[in-house]
Amino acid sequence: MINEDKAQSANERFYEAFNKRDIAAMRQVWGSGESVTCVHPGWPPLNGFDLILDSWQRIFKNSGNMEIRISDVRVLASADLAWVSSTEKLFTIAESGVLTSQIFATNLFHLEGDVWKMVAHHASLVPAKREPEGVSKN
């Protein structure tokens, strides 16, 4: 249970860095090796610390007013590897109003010394629910 709590704290630091658009904090979250991987919704996979950090820098620079909230968090941890999945709700302020996206994310963390570092982030857009055709709302 201790490792699950620490992995969840590392996951919370990731989302805090995201919401604050803090590239220095994001740098601290990620493992620094070339084997780290990141998949943003709609993007091809990015491999390697430098490419991933650059992607976050571009997202922070071009995102405007954006906030992410997570729910349905599930954590599973072993001695040195942790898996955290969650639903992300992304709120973006645009000229037309507040836009909301729902994303499913899986984050993997590896224990480096005594610090949990992110080694993979995979986020995929969840399609909006549609009413089946022919179903009456009465």
HUUR-V787490 format. One record per pair of residues at least 12 apart in sequence whose C-alpha atoms are under 8 Angstrom apart, sorted by sequence separation. I is the first residue (numbers start at 0). J is the second residue. D is the distance in whole Angstrom. If there is no record, write none. Layout:
# HUUR-V787490
((I J D) (I J D))
This chain:
# HUUR-V787490
((12 24 8) (13 25 6) (34 46 6) (35 47 5) (72 84 6) (73 85 6) (88 100 6) (89 101 6) (106 118 8) (107 119 5) (33 46 7) (34 47 6) (35 48 6) (71 84 8) (72 85 4) (88 101 5) (89 102 8) (106 119 6) (107 120 7) (33 47 4) (34 48 8) (37 51 6) (71 85 5) (72 86 7) (87 101 6) (88 102 6) (105 119 8) (106 120 5) (13 28 6) (32 47 6) (33 48 6) (36 51 7) (70 85 6) (71 86 6) (86 101 7) (87 102 5) (105 120 6) (106 121 6) (12 28 7) (31 47 8) (32 48 6) (69 85 6) (70 86 5) (86 102 6) (87 103 6) (104 120 7) (105 121 5) (31 48 5) (69 86 6) (70 87 7) (86 103 5) (87 104 7) (104 121 6) (105 122 7) (30 48 7) (69 87 5) (85 103 6) (86 104 6) (104 122 4) (9 28 7) (29 48 8) (68 87 6) (69 88 6) (84 103 7) (85 104 5) (103 122 6) (104 123 6) (67 87 6) (68 88 5) (84 104 6) (85 105 7) (102 122 6) (103 123 5) (67 88 6) (68 89 7) (84 105 4) (102 123 5) (103 124 6) (67 89 4) (83 105 6) (84 106 6) (102 124 4) (103 125 6) (66 89 6) (67 90 6) (82 105 7) (83 106 5) (101 124 6) (102 125 5) (65 89 7) (66 90 5) (82 106 6) (83 107 6) (100 124 7) (101 125 6) (65 90 6) (66 91 7) (82 107 5) (100 125 8) (101 126 8) (26 52 7) (65 91 4) (81 107 6) (82 108 6) (101 127 8) (25 52 8) (64 91 6) (65 92 7) (80 107 7) (81 108 5) (63 91 8) (64 92 5) (80 108 6) (81 109 6) (63 92 8) (80 109 5) (22 52 8) (25 55 8) (79 109 6) (80 110 6) (79 110 5) (78 110 8) (79 111 8) (22 55 7) (22 56 6) (22 59 8) (21 59 8) (20 59 5) (17 59 8) (18 65 7) (18 66 6) (18 67 6) (17 67 8) (14 67 7) (40 102 8) (7 74 7) (6 74 7) (6 76 7) (3 74 6) (3 75 6) (3 76 5) (10 83 7) (2 76 6) (2 77 7) (6 81 6) (2 78 7) (7 83 7) (6 83 8) (3 81 7) (2 81 8) (30 109 8) (39 120 8) (40 121 8) (35 117 8) (36 118 6) (37 119 5) (38 120 6) (39 121 6) (40 122 5) (41 123 7) (35 118 5) (36 119 5) (37 120 5) (38 121 5) (39 122 5) (40 123 5) (41 124 8) (34 118 7) (35 119 6) (36 120 7) (37 121 6) (38 122 6) (39 123 7) (40 124 6) (30 116 5) (28 115 8) (29 116 5) (30 117 5) (28 116 6) (29 117 5) (30 118 6) (27 116 8) (28 117 6) (29 118 6) (10 106 8) (6 108 7) (9 115 6) (9 116 7) (9 117 8) (6 115 6) (5 115 7))
